Amino acid sequence: MTKGMSSFGRRRSKMHKSCCRCSFQAYHLQKSTCGKRGYPAKRKRKYNWSAKAKRHLKIVYHRFRPGFCEGTTPQPRRAPSPSEGFQ
């Protein structure tokens, strides 16, 4: 049984066509459903699979600002002297 180029030569029929709701090339002809928005279902197809990745990236962006310095104490800020004061 071959799995290479000889298998790709048999692909002649189209499985997806343009969806009439979202006009995306995702309407599966045999399943009769759109893979992008879920047409003909009334409810829109929607998932939040990327929420976990974004939660992680928020932490990475926060650590990136000081150059991924971890386990160190920040330099103490110099207190303003009374002569400087607010003006």
PDB file with one MODEL, atoms N, CA, C and O in Angstrom:
MODEL        1
ATOM      1  N   MET A   1       0.846  -1.174   0.000  1.00  0.00           N
ATOM      2  CA  MET A   1       0.000   0.000   0.000  1.00  0.00           C
ATOM      3  C   MET A   1       0.894   1.241   0.000  1.00  0.00           C
ATOM      4  O   MET A   1       1.746   1.408   0.873  1.00  0.00           O
ATOM      5  N   THR A   2       0.688   2.099  -0.984  1.00  0.00           N
ATOM      6  CA  THR A   2       1.533   3.287  -1.093  1.00  0.00           C
ATOM      7  C   THR A   2       0.849   4.481  -0.437  1.00  0.00           C
ATOM      8  O   THR A   2      -0.376   4.601  -0.428  1.00  0.00           O
ATOM      9  N   LYS A   3       1.687   5.360   0.111  1.00  0.00           N
ATOM     10  CA  LYS A   3       1.152   6.545   0.774  1.00  0.00           C
ATOM     11  C   LYS A   3       1.710   7.832   0.174  1.00  0.00           C
ATOM     12  O   LYS A   3       1.453   8.914   0.702  1.00  0.00           O
ATOM     13  N   GLY A   4       2.453   7.739  -0.897  1.00  0.00           N
ATOM     14  CA  GLY A   4       3.152   8.905  -1.414  1.00  0.00           C
ATOM     15  C   GLY A   4       2.444   9.583  -2.568  1.00  0.00           C
ATOM     16  O   GLY A   4       1.235   9.809  -2.535  1.00  0.00           O
ATOM     17  N   MET A   5       3.232   9.907  -3.605  1.00  0.00           N
ATOM     18  CA  MET A   5       2.722  10.686  -4.731  1.00  0.00           C
ATOM     19  C   MET A   5       1.656   9.947  -5.520  1.00  0.00           C
ATOM     20  O   MET A   5       0.772  10.587  -6.090  1.00  0.00           O
ATOM     21  N   SER A   6       1.707   8.643  -5.573  1.00  0.00           N
ATOM     22  CA  SER A   6       0.706   7.913  -6.356  1.00  0.00           C
ATOM     23  C   SER A   6      -0.689   8.065  -5.758  1.00  0.00           C
ATOM     24  O   SER A   6      -1.681   7.964  -6.481  1.00  0.00           O
ATOM     25  N   SER A   7      -0.783   8.305  -4.461  1.00  0.00           N
ATOM     26  CA  SER A   7      -2.085   8.515  -3.831  1.00  0.00           C
ATOM     27  C   SER A   7      -2.653   9.888  -4.171  1.00  0.00           C
ATOM     28  O   SER A   7      -3.870  10.053  -4.258  1.00  0.00           O
ATOM     29  N   PHE A   8      -1.780  10.874  -4.362  1.00  0.00           N
ATOM     30  CA  PHE A   8      -2.244  12.226  -4.637  1.00  0.00           C
ATOM     31  C   PHE A   8      -2.801  12.360  -6.049  1.00  0.00           C
ATOM     32  O   PHE A   8      -3.558  13.293  -6.317  1.00  0.00           O
ATOM     33  N   GLY A   9      -2.455  11.470  -6.943  1.00  0.00           N
ATOM     34  CA  GLY A   9      -2.960  11.548  -8.309  1.00  0.00           C
ATOM     35  C   GLY A   9      -4.430  11.216  -8.421  1.00  0.00           C
ATOM     36  O   GLY A   9      -5.041  11.521  -9.446  1.00  0.00           O
ATOM     37  N   ARG A  10      -5.024  10.606  -7.415  1.00  0.00           N
ATOM     38  CA  ARG A  10      -6.424  10.205  -7.473  1.00  0.00           C
ATOM     39  C   ARG A  10      -7.371  11.300  -6.986  1.00  0.00           C
ATOM     40  O   ARG A  10      -8.586  11.111  -7.023  1.00  0.00           O
ATOM     41  N   ARG A  11      -6.854  12.424  -6.537  1.00  0.00           N
ATOM     42  CA  ARG A  11      -7.703  13.474  -5.978  1.00  0.00           C
ATOM     43  C   ARG A  11      -8.254  14.344  -7.107  1.00  0.00           C
ATOM     44  O   ARG A  11      -7.594  15.284  -7.550  1.00  0.00           O
ATOM     45  N   ARG A  12      -9.459  14.028  -7.567  1.00  0.00           N
ATOM     46  CA  ARG A  12     -10.056  14.787  -8.663  1.00  0.00           C
ATOM     47  C   ARG A  12     -11.294  15.559  -8.228  1.00  0.00           C
ATOM     48  O   ARG A  12     -11.566  16.640  -8.750  1.00  0.00           O
ATOM     49  N   SER A  13     -12.042  15.015  -7.280  1.00  0.00           N
ATOM     50  CA  SER A  13     -13.315  15.646  -6.918  1.00  0.00           C
ATOM     51  C   SER A  13     -13.102  16.713  -5.849  1.00  0.00           C
ATOM     52  O   SER A  13     -12.191  16.619  -5.026  1.00  0.00           O
ATOM     53  N   LYS A  14     -13.954  17.717  -5.881  1.00  0.00           N
ATOM     54  CA  LYS A  14     -13.866  18.798  -4.904  1.00  0.00           C
ATOM     55  C   LYS A  14     -14.765  18.466  -3.723  1.00  0.00           C
ATOM     56  O   LYS A  14     -15.915  18.066  -3.906  1.00  0.00           O
ATOM     57  N   MET A  15     -14.246  18.631  -2.515  1.00  0.00           N
ATOM     58  CA  MET A  15     -15.019  18.357  -1.308  1.00  0.00           C
ATOM     59  C   MET A  15     -15.697  19.614  -0.782  1.00  0.00           C
ATOM     60  O   MET A  15     -16.773  19.524  -0.191  1.00  0.00           O
ATOM     61  N   HIS A  16     -15.098  20.783  -0.980  1.00  0.00           N
ATOM     62  CA  HIS A  16     -15.651  22.021  -0.440  1.00  0.00           C
ATOM     63  C   HIS A  16     -16.024  22.974  -1.564  1.00  0.00           C
ATOM     64  O   HIS A  16     -15.358  23.034  -2.597  1.00  0.00           O
ATOM     65  N   LYS A  17     -17.104  23.720  -1.344  1.00  0.00           N
ATOM     66  CA  LYS A  17     -17.466  24.792  -2.258  1.00  0.00           C
ATOM     67  C   LYS A  17     -17.736  26.034  -1.431  1.00  0.00           C
ATOM     68  O   LYS A  17     -17.688  25.990  -0.201  1.00  0.00           O
ATOM     69  N   SER A  18     -18.018  27.134  -2.097  1.00  0.00           N
ATOM     70  CA  SER A  18     -18.232  28.395  -1.406  1.00  0.00           C
ATOM     71  C   SER A  18     -19.540  28.355  -0.624  1.00  0.00           C
ATOM     72  O   SER A  18     -20.580  27.963  -1.154  1.00  0.00           O
ATOM     73  N   CYS A  19     -19.478  28.761   0.631  1.00  0.00           N
ATOM     74  CA  CYS A  19     -20.662  28.765   1.494  1.00  0.00           C
ATOM     75  C   CYS A  19     -21.504  29.995   1.175  1.00  0.00           C
ATOM     76  O   CYS A  19     -20.971  31.083   0.953  1.00  0.00           O
ATOM     77  N   CYS A  20     -22.829  29.815   1.153  1.00  0.00           N
ATOM     78  CA  CYS A  20     -23.699  30.940   0.798  1.00  0.00           C
ATOM     79  C   CYS A  20     -23.854  31.931   1.951  1.00  0.00           C
ATOM     80  O   CYS A  20     -24.259  33.069   1.717  1.00  0.00           O
ATOM     81  N   ARG A  21     -23.547  31.539   3.181  1.00  0.00           N
ATOM     82  CA  ARG A  21     -23.669  32.455   4.319  1.00  0.00           C
ATOM     83  C   ARG A  21     -22.396  33.272   4.518  1.00  0.00           C
ATOM     84  O   ARG A  21     -22.454  34.497   4.624  1.00  0.00           O
ATOM     85  N   CYS A  22     -21.244  32.599   4.571  1.00  0.00           N
ATOM     86  CA  CYS A  22     -20.004  33.328   4.875  1.00  0.00           C
ATOM     87  C   CYS A  22     -19.125  33.519   3.646  1.00  0.00           C
ATOM     88  O   CYS A  22     -18.086  34.173   3.736  1.00  0.00           O
ATOM     89  N   SER A  23     -19.517  32.963   2.499  1.00  0.00           N
ATOM     90  CA  SER A  23     -18.777  33.041   1.230  1.00  0.00           C
ATOM     91  C   SER A  23     -17.322  32.601   1.392  1.00  0.00           C
ATOM     92  O   SER A  23     -16.429  33.136   0.735  1.00  0.00           O
ATOM     93  N   PHE A  24     -17.093  31.631   2.265  1.00  0.00           N
ATOM     94  CA  PHE A  24     -15.775  31.042   2.473  1.00  0.00           C
ATOM     95  C   PHE A  24     -15.774  29.665   1.827  1.00  0.00           C
ATOM     96  O   PHE A  24     -16.818  29.013   1.781  1.00  0.00           O
ATOM     97  N   GLN A  25     -14.658  29.215   1.339  1.00  0.00           N
ATOM     98  CA  GLN A  25     -14.576  27.931   0.638  1.00  0.00           C
ATOM     99  C   GLN A  25     -14.548  26.795   1.661  1.00  0.00           C
ATOM    100  O   GLN A  25     -13.561  26.065   1.748  1.00  0.00           O
ATOM    101  N   ALA A  26     -15.632  26.642   2.441  1.00  0.00           N
ATOM    102  CA  ALA A  26     -15.622  25.689   3.546  1.00  0.00           C
ATOM    103  C   ALA A  26     -16.887  24.848   3.626  1.00  0.00           C
ATOM    104  O   ALA A  26     -17.055  24.090   4.581  1.00  0.00           O
ATOM    105  N   TYR A  27     -17.788  24.964   2.641  1.00  0.00           N
ATOM    106  CA  TYR A  27     -19.023  24.181   2.672  1.00  0.00           C
ATOM    107  C   TYR A  27     -18.728  22.783   2.153  1.00  0.00           C
ATOM    108  O   TYR A  27     -18.416  22.613   0.974  1.00  0.00           O
ATOM    109  N   HIS A  28     -18.824  21.772   3.026  1.00  0.00           N
ATOM    110  CA  HIS A  28     -18.514  20.390   2.667  1.00  0.00           C
ATOM    111  C   HIS A  28     -19.696  19.802   1.915  1.00  0.00           C
ATOM    112  O   HIS A  28     -20.821  19.816   2.415  1.00  0.00           O
ATOM    113  N   LEU A  29     -19.449  19.284   0.714  1.00  0.00           N
ATOM    114  CA  LEU A  29     -20.543  18.853  -0.145  1.00  0.00           C
ATOM    115  C   LEU A  29     -21.193  17.566   0.341  1.00  0.00           C
ATOM    116  O   LEU A  29     -22.405  17.410   0.192  1.00  0.00           O
ATOM    117  N   GLN A  30     -20.438  16.643   0.913  1.00  0.00           N
ATOM    118  CA  GLN A  30     -21.031  15.391   1.371  1.00  0.00           C
ATOM    119  C   GLN A  30     -21.689  15.546   2.743  1.00  0.00           C
ATOM    120  O   GLN A  30     -22.742  14.961   2.997  1.00  0.00           O
ATOM    121  N   LYS A  31     -21.071  16.332   3.624  1.00  0.00           N
ATOM    122  CA  LYS A  31     -21.663  16.559   4.947  1.00  0.00           C
ATOM    123  C   LYS A  31     -22.772  17.604   4.913  1.00  0.00           C
ATOM    124  O   LYS A  31     -23.622  17.643   5.802  1.00  0.00           O
ATOM    125  N   SER A  32     -22.761  18.455   3.881  1.00  0.00           N
ATOM    126  CA  SER A  32     -23.711  19.571   3.740  1.00  0.00           C
ATOM    127  C   SER A  32     -23.639  20.530   4.918  1.00  0.00           C
ATOM    128  O   SER A  32     -24.666  21.013   5.395  1.00  0.00           O
ATOM    129  N   THR A  33     -22.447  20.800   5.381  1.00  0.00           N
ATOM    130  CA  THR A  33     -22.252  21.778   6.454  1.00  0.00           C
ATOM    131  C   THR A  33     -21.022  22.624   6.148  1.00  0.00           C
ATOM    132  O   THR A  33     -20.085  22.185   5.481  1.00  0.00           O
ATOM    133  N   CYS A  34     -21.057  23.839   6.653  1.00  0.00           N
ATOM    134  CA  CYS A  34     -19.921  24.742   6.496  1.00  0.00           C
ATOM    135  C   CYS A  34     -18.951  24.516   7.648  1.00  0.00           C
ATOM    136  O   CYS A  34     -19.364  24.478   8.808  1.00  0.00           O
ATOM    137  N   GLY A  35     -17.676  24.366   7.342  1.00  0.00           N
ATOM    138  CA  GLY A  35     -16.676  24.126   8.371  1.00  0.00           C
ATOM    139  C   GLY A  35     -16.260  25.376   9.106  1.00  0.00           C
ATOM    140  O   GLY A  35     -15.667  25.287  10.181  1.00  0.00           O
ATOM    141  N   LYS A  36     -16.556  26.546   8.551  1.00  0.00           N
ATOM    142  CA  LYS A  36     -16.148  27.796   9.194  1.00  0.00           C
ATOM    143  C   LYS A  36     -17.220  28.329  10.134  1.00  0.00           C
ATOM    144  O   LYS A  36     -16.925  28.627  11.291  1.00  0.00           O
ATOM    145  N   ARG A  37     -18.464  28.456   9.660  1.00  0.00           N
ATOM    146  CA  ARG A  37     -19.531  29.051  10.458  1.00  0.00           C
ATOM    147  C   ARG A  37     -20.634  28.077  10.850  1.00  0.00           C
ATOM    148  O   ARG A  37     -21.501  28.429  11.650  1.00  0.00           O
ATOM    149  N   GLY A  38     -20.625  26.856  10.306  1.00  0.00           N
ATOM    150  CA  GLY A  38     -21.596  25.856  10.717  1.00  0.00           C
ATOM    151  C   GLY A  38     -22.914  25.882   9.977  1.00  0.00           C
ATOM    152  O   GLY A  38     -23.865  25.236  10.417  1.00  0.00           O
ATOM    153  N   TYR A  39     -23.015  26.612   8.855  1.00  0.00           N
ATOM    154  CA  TYR A  39     -24.246  26.627   8.062  1.00  0.00           C
ATOM    155  C   TYR A  39     -24.570  25.205   7.631  1.00  0.00           C
ATOM    156  O   TYR A  39     -23.643  24.503   7.230  1.00  0.00           O
ATOM    157  N   PRO A  40     -25.799  24.724   7.679  1.00  0.00           N
ATOM    158  CA  PRO A  40     -27.102  25.379   7.798  1.00  0.00           C
ATOM    159  C   PRO A  40     -27.614  25.526   9.226  1.00  0.00           C
ATOM    160  O   PRO A  40     -28.777  25.888   9.402  1.00  0.00           O
ATOM    161  N   ALA A  41     -26.818  25.269  10.242  1.00  0.00           N
ATOM    162  CA  ALA A  41     -27.283  25.457  11.618  1.00  0.00           C
ATOM    163  C   ALA A  41     -27.544  26.940  11.876  1.00  0.00           C
ATOM    164  O   ALA A  41     -26.849  27.801  11.336  1.00  0.00           O
ATOM    165  N   LYS A  42     -28.541  27.231  12.697  1.00  0.00           N
ATOM    166  CA  LYS A  42     -28.868  28.626  12.987  1.00  0.00           C
ATOM    167  C   LYS A  42     -27.783  29.271  13.841  1.00  0.00           C
ATOM    168  O   LYS A  42     -27.450  30.442  13.660  1.00  0.00           O
ATOM    169  N   ARG A  43     -27.240  28.500  14.766  1.00  0.00           N
ATOM    170  CA  ARG A  43     -26.219  29.030  15.660  1.00  0.00           C
ATOM    171  C   ARG A  43     -24.864  29.050  14.963  1.00  0.00           C
ATOM    172  O   ARG A  43     -24.505  28.107  14.258  1.00  0.00           O
ATOM    173  N   LYS A  44     -24.122  30.121  15.164  1.00  0.00           N
ATOM    174  CA  LYS A  44     -22.806  30.255  14.541  1.00  0.00           C
ATOM    175  C   LYS A  44     -21.798  29.352  15.238  1.00  0.00           C
ATOM    176  O   LYS A  44     -21.777  29.273  16.466  1.00  0.00           O
ATOM    177  N   ARG A  45     -20.977  28.681  14.469  1.00  0.00           N
ATOM    178  CA  ARG A  45     -19.940  27.811  15.024  1.00  0.00           C
ATOM    179  C   ARG A  45     -18.834  28.688  15.602  1.00  0.00           C
ATOM    180  O   ARG A  45     -18.269  29.523  14.894  1.00  0.00           O
ATOM    181  N   LYS A  46     -18.524  28.503  16.884  1.00  0.00           N
ATOM    182  CA  LYS A  46     -17.524  29.348  17.547  1.00  0.00           C
ATOM    183  C   LYS A  46     -16.869  28.561  18.672  1.00  0.00           C
ATOM    184  O   LYS A  46     -17.554  27.904  19.456  1.00  0.00           O
ATOM    185  N   TYR A  47     -15.553  28.627  18.752  1.00  0.00           N
ATOM    186  CA  TYR A  47     -14.806  27.954  19.807  1.00  0.00           C
ATOM    187  C   TYR A  47     -13.795  28.926  20.394  1.00  0.00           C
ATOM    188  O   TYR A  47     -13.402  29.889  19.736  1.00  0.00           O
ATOM    189  N   ASN A  48     -13.373  28.680  21.623  1.00  0.00           N
ATOM    190  CA  ASN A  48     -12.344  29.520  22.246  1.00  0.00           C
ATOM    191  C   ASN A  48     -11.127  28.660  22.589  1.00  0.00           C
ATOM    192  O   ASN A  48     -10.638  28.663  23.718  1.00  0.00           O
ATOM    193  N   TRP A  49     -10.660  27.930  21.590  1.00  0.00           N
ATOM    194  CA  TRP A  49      -9.501  27.066  21.796  1.00  0.00           C
ATOM    195  C   TRP A  49      -8.227  27.860  22.053  1.00  0.00           C
ATOM    196  O   TRP A  49      -7.299  27.340  22.673  1.00  0.00           O
ATOM    197  N   SER A  50      -8.159  29.105  21.593  1.00  0.00           N
ATOM    198  CA  SER A  50      -6.918  29.875  21.728  1.00  0.00           C
ATOM    199  C   SER A  50      -6.836  30.622  23.058  1.00  0.00           C
ATOM    200  O   SER A  50      -5.859  31.332  23.299  1.00  0.00           O
ATOM    201  N   ALA A  51      -7.836  30.479  23.922  1.00  0.00           N
ATOM    202  CA  ALA A  51      -7.834  31.245  25.174  1.00  0.00           C
ATOM    203  C   ALA A  51      -6.660  30.859  26.057  1.00  0.00           C
ATOM    204  O   ALA A  51      -6.056  31.722  26.695  1.00  0.00           O
ATOM    205  N   LYS A  52      -6.329  29.569  26.103  1.00  0.00           N
ATOM    206  CA  LYS A  52      -5.232  29.115  26.956  1.00  0.00           C
ATOM    207  C   LYS A  52      -3.896  29.647  26.438  1.00  0.00           C
ATOM    208  O   LYS A  52      -3.029  30.024  27.226  1.00  0.00           O
ATOM    209  N   ALA A  53      -3.731  29.677  25.119  1.00  0.00           N
ATOM    210  CA  ALA A  53      -2.490  30.179  24.543  1.00  0.00           C
ATOM    211  C   ALA A  53      -2.334  31.666  24.828  1.00  0.00           C
ATOM    212  O   ALA A  53      -1.231  32.127  25.122  1.00  0.00           O
ATOM    213  N   LYS A  54      -3.424  32.420  24.744  1.00  0.00           N
ATOM    214  CA  LYS A  54      -3.344  33.853  24.996  1.00  0.00           C
ATOM    215  C   LYS A  54      -3.065  34.133  26.466  1.00  0.00           C
ATOM    216  O   LYS A  54      -2.386  35.106  26.795  1.00  0.00           O
ATOM    217  N   ARG A  55      -3.586  33.285  27.352  1.00  0.00           N
ATOM    218  CA  ARG A  55      -3.317  33.444  28.779  1.00  0.00           C
ATOM    219  C   ARG A  55      -1.823  33.279  29.044  1.00  0.00           C
ATOM    220  O   ARG A  55      -1.252  34.000  29.862  1.00  0.00           O
ATOM    221  N   HIS A  56      -1.198  32.339  28.358  1.00  0.00           N
ATOM    222  CA  HIS A  56       0.238  32.121  28.520  1.00  0.00           C
ATOM    223  C   HIS A  56       1.025  33.278  27.925  1.00  0.00           C
ATOM    224  O   HIS A  56       2.006  33.728  28.518  1.00  0.00           O
ATOM    225  N   LEU A  57       0.602  33.771  26.745  1.00  0.00           N
ATOM    226  CA  LEU A  57       1.343  34.846  26.090  1.00  0.00           C
ATOM    227  C   LEU A  57       1.302  36.136  26.898  1.00  0.00           C
ATOM    228  O   LEU A  57       2.242  36.929  26.845  1.00  0.00           O
ATOM    229  N   LYS A  58       0.218  36.354  27.647  1.00  0.00           N
ATOM    230  CA  LYS A  58       0.133  37.543  28.479  1.00  0.00           C
ATOM    231  C   LYS A  58       1.248  37.548  29.520  1.00  0.00           C
ATOM    232  O   LYS A  58       1.819  38.595  29.824  1.00  0.00           O
ATOM    233  N   ILE A  59       1.555  36.371  30.062  1.00  0.00           N
ATOM    234  CA  ILE A  59       2.632  36.247  31.044  1.00  0.00           C
ATOM    235  C   ILE A  59       3.986  36.446  30.366  1.00  0.00           C
ATOM    236  O   ILE A  59       4.875  37.086  30.927  1.00  0.00           O
ATOM    237  N   VAL A  60       4.140  35.901  29.168  1.00  0.00           N
ATOM    238  CA  VAL A  60       5.416  36.018  28.454  1.00  0.00           C
ATOM    239  C   VAL A  60       5.703  37.471  28.112  1.00  0.00           C
ATOM    240  O   VAL A  60       6.836  37.924  28.271  1.00  0.00           O
ATOM    241  N   TYR A  61       4.685  38.224  27.637  1.00  0.00           N
ATOM    242  CA  TYR A  61       4.891  39.633  27.310  1.00  0.00           C
ATOM    243  C   TYR A  61       5.293  40.422  28.554  1.00  0.00           C
ATOM    244  O   TYR A  61       6.122  41.328  28.478  1.00  0.00           O
ATOM    245  N   HIS A  62       4.708  40.078  29.688  1.00  0.00           N
ATOM    246  CA  HIS A  62       5.029  40.769  30.941  1.00  0.00           C
ATOM    247  C   HIS A  62       6.478  40.499  31.347  1.00  0.00           C
ATOM    248  O   HIS A  62       7.157  41.396  31.845  1.00  0.00           O
ATOM    249  N   ARG A  63       6.955  39.269  31.137  1.00  0.00           N
ATOM    250  CA  ARG A  63       8.331  38.925  31.495  1.00  0.00           C
ATOM    251  C   ARG A  63       9.340  39.472  30.491  1.00  0.00           C
ATOM    252  O   ARG A  63      10.516  39.629  30.819  1.00  0.00           O
ATOM    253  N   PHE A  64       8.890  39.764  29.272  1.00  0.00           N
ATOM    254  CA  PHE A  64       9.798  40.227  28.224  1.00  0.00           C
ATOM    255  C   PHE A  64      10.323  41.633  28.496  1.00  0.00           C
ATOM    256  O   PHE A  64      11.464  41.947  28.156  1.00  0.00           O
ATOM    257  N   ARG A  65       9.490  42.485  29.110  1.00  0.00           N
ATOM    258  CA  ARG A  65       9.855  43.894  29.281  1.00  0.00           C
ATOM    259  C   ARG A  65      11.183  44.089  30.000  1.00  0.00           C
ATOM    260  O   ARG A  65      12.021  44.833  29.492  1.00  0.00           O
ATOM    261  N   PRO A  66      11.430  43.460  31.165  1.00  0.00           N
ATOM    262  CA  PRO A  66      12.742  43.637  31.795  1.00  0.00           C
ATOM    263  C   PRO A  66      13.806  42.683  31.270  1.00  0.00           C
ATOM    264  O   PRO A  66      14.897  42.613  31.837  1.00  0.00           O
ATOM    265  N   GLY A  67      13.519  41.953  30.210  1.00  0.00           N
ATOM    266  CA  GLY A  67      14.517  41.050  29.636  1.00  0.00           C
ATOM    267  C   GLY A  67      14.562  39.701  30.319  1.00  0.00           C
ATOM    268  O   GLY A  67      15.635  39.112  30.450  1.00  0.00           O
ATOM    269  N   PHE A  68      13.412  39.198  30.757  1.00  0.00           N
ATOM    270  CA  PHE A  68      13.288  37.884  31.391  1.00  0.00           C
ATOM    271  C   PHE A  68      14.158  37.770  32.642  1.00  0.00           C
ATOM    272  O   PHE A  68      14.671  36.692  32.940  1.00  0.00           O
ATOM    273  N   CYS A  69      14.329  38.878  33.381  1.00  0.00           N
ATOM    274  CA  CYS A  69      15.073  38.838  34.644  1.00  0.00           C
ATOM    275  C   CYS A  69      14.148  38.304  35.724  1.00  0.00           C
ATOM    276  O   CYS A  69      13.120  38.912  36.023  1.00  0.00           O
ATOM    277  N   GLU A  70      14.508  37.173  36.306  1.00  0.00           N
ATOM    278  CA  GLU A  70      13.674  36.570  37.342  1.00  0.00           C
ATOM    279  C   GLU A  70      14.530  36.250  38.556  1.00  0.00           C
ATOM    280  O   GLU A  70      15.719  35.963  38.425  1.00  0.00           O
ATOM    281  N   GLY A  71      13.931  36.299  39.722  1.00  0.00           N
ATOM    282  CA  GLY A  71      14.626  35.944  40.946  1.00  0.00           C
ATOM    283  C   GLY A  71      15.553  37.021  41.469  1.00  0.00           C
ATOM    284  O   GLY A  71      16.403  36.736  42.312  1.00  0.00           O
ATOM    285  N   THR A  72      15.418  38.248  40.997  1.00  0.00           N
ATOM    286  CA  THR A  72      16.253  39.347  41.483  1.00  0.00           C
ATOM    287  C   THR A  72      15.358  40.393  42.130  1.00  0.00           C
ATOM    288  O   THR A  72      14.167  40.481  41.833  1.00  0.00           O
ATOM    289  N   THR A  73      15.944  41.180  43.012  1.00  0.00           N
ATOM    290  CA  THR A  73      15.188  42.259  43.646  1.00  0.00           C
ATOM    291  C   THR A  73      15.476  43.548  42.894  1.00  0.00           C
ATOM    292  O   THR A  73      16.613  43.773  42.477  1.00  0.00           O
ATOM    293  N   PRO A  74      14.476  44.398  42.712  1.00  0.00           N
ATOM    294  CA  PRO A  74      14.710  45.642  41.976  1.00  0.00           C
ATOM    295  C   PRO A  74      15.547  46.618  42.788  1.00  0.00           C
ATOM    296  O   PRO A  74      15.573  46.555  44.017  1.00  0.00           O
ATOM    297  N   GLN A  75      16.229  47.520  42.094  1.00  0.00           N
ATOM    298  CA  GLN A  75      17.024  48.554  42.751  1.00  0.00           C
ATOM    299  C   GLN A  75      16.084  49.471  43.535  1.00  0.00           C
ATOM    300  O   GLN A  75      15.024  49.835  43.027  1.00  0.00           O
ATOM    301  N   PRO A  76      16.455  49.857  44.781  1.00  0.00           N
ATOM    302  CA  PRO A  76      15.576  50.758  45.543  1.00  0.00           C
ATOM    303  C   PRO A  76      15.526  52.132  44.891  1.00  0.00           C
ATOM    304  O   PRO A  76      16.545  52.675  44.465  1.00  0.00           O
ATOM    305  N   ARG A  77      14.325  52.679  44.823  1.00  0.00           N
ATOM    306  CA  ARG A  77      14.171  54.003  44.230  1.00  0.00           C
ATOM    307  C   ARG A  77      14.605  55.055  45.245  1.00  0.00           C
ATOM    308  O   ARG A  77      14.344  54.926  46.441  1.00  0.00           O
ATOM    309  N   ARG A  78      15.262  56.083  44.760  1.00  0.00           N
ATOM    310  CA  ARG A  78      15.751  57.145  45.632  1.00  0.00           C
ATOM    311  C   ARG A  78      14.567  58.012  46.057  1.00  0.00           C
ATOM    312  O   ARG A  78      13.825  58.521  45.216  1.00  0.00           O
ATOM    313  N   ALA A  79      14.399  58.173  47.358  1.00  0.00           N
ATOM    314  CA  ALA A  79      13.301  58.994  47.873  1.00  0.00           C
ATOM    315  C   ALA A  79      13.583  60.458  47.565  1.00  0.00           C
ATOM    316  O   ALA A  79      14.727  60.899  47.674  1.00  0.00           O
ATOM    317  N   PRO A  80      12.560  61.222  47.181  1.00  0.00           N
ATOM    318  CA  PRO A  80      12.810  62.643  46.891  1.00  0.00           C
ATOM    319  C   PRO A  80      13.157  63.409  48.160  1.00  0.00           C
ATOM    320  O   PRO A  80      12.525  63.232  49.201  1.00  0.00           O
ATOM    321  N   SER A  81      14.159  64.250  48.059  1.00  0.00           N
ATOM    322  CA  SER A  81      14.582  65.031  49.229  1.00  0.00           C
ATOM    323  C   SER A  81      13.568  66.152  49.478  1.00  0.00           C
ATOM    324  O   SER A  81      12.858  66.559  48.559  1.00  0.00           O
ATOM    325  N   PRO A  82      13.495  66.656  50.729  1.00  0.00           N
ATOM    326  CA  PRO A  82      12.505  67.711  51.028  1.00  0.00           C
ATOM    327  C   PRO A  82      12.729  68.984  50.225  1.00  0.00           C
ATOM    328  O   PRO A  82      11.784  69.733  49.976  1.00  0.00           O
ATOM    329  N   SER A  83      13.980  69.239  49.815  1.00  0.00           N
ATOM    330  CA  SER A  83      14.239  70.468  49.055  1.00  0.00           C
ATOM    331  C   SER A  83      13.633  70.398  47.652  1.00  0.00           C
ATOM    332  O   SER A  83      13.237  71.417  47.086  1.00  0.00           O
ATOM    333  N   GLU A  84      13.564  69.164  47.089  1.00  0.00           N
ATOM    334  CA  GLU A  84      12.993  69.050  45.746  1.00  0.00           C
ATOM    335  C   GLU A  84      11.485  69.276  45.815  1.00  0.00           C
ATOM    336  O   GLU A  84      10.961  70.137  45.108  1.00  0.00           O
ATOM    337  N   GLY A  85      10.783  68.522  46.652  1.00  0.00           N
ATOM    338  CA  GLY A  85       9.358  68.719  46.914  1.00  0.00           C
ATOM    339  C   GLY A  85       8.508  68.907  45.667  1.00  0.00           C
ATOM    340  O   GLY A  85       9.006  68.886  44.542  1.00  0.00           O
ATOM    341  N   PHE A  86       7.221  69.088  45.895  1.00  0.00           N
ATOM    342  CA  PHE A  86       6.295  69.348  44.786  1.00  0.00           C
ATOM    343  C   PHE A  86       6.236  70.836  44.527  1.00  0.00           C
ATOM    344  O   PHE A  86       6.274  71.636  45.462  1.00  0.00           O
ATOM    345  N   GLN A  87       6.145  71.210  43.271  1.00  0.00           N
ATOM    346  CA  GLN A  87       6.101  72.636  42.928  1.00  0.00           C
ATOM    347  C   GLN A  87       4.917  72.955  42.077  1.00  0.00           C
ATOM    348  O   GLN A  87       4.724  74.109  41.696  1.00  0.00           O
TER     349      GLN A  87
ENDMDL
END
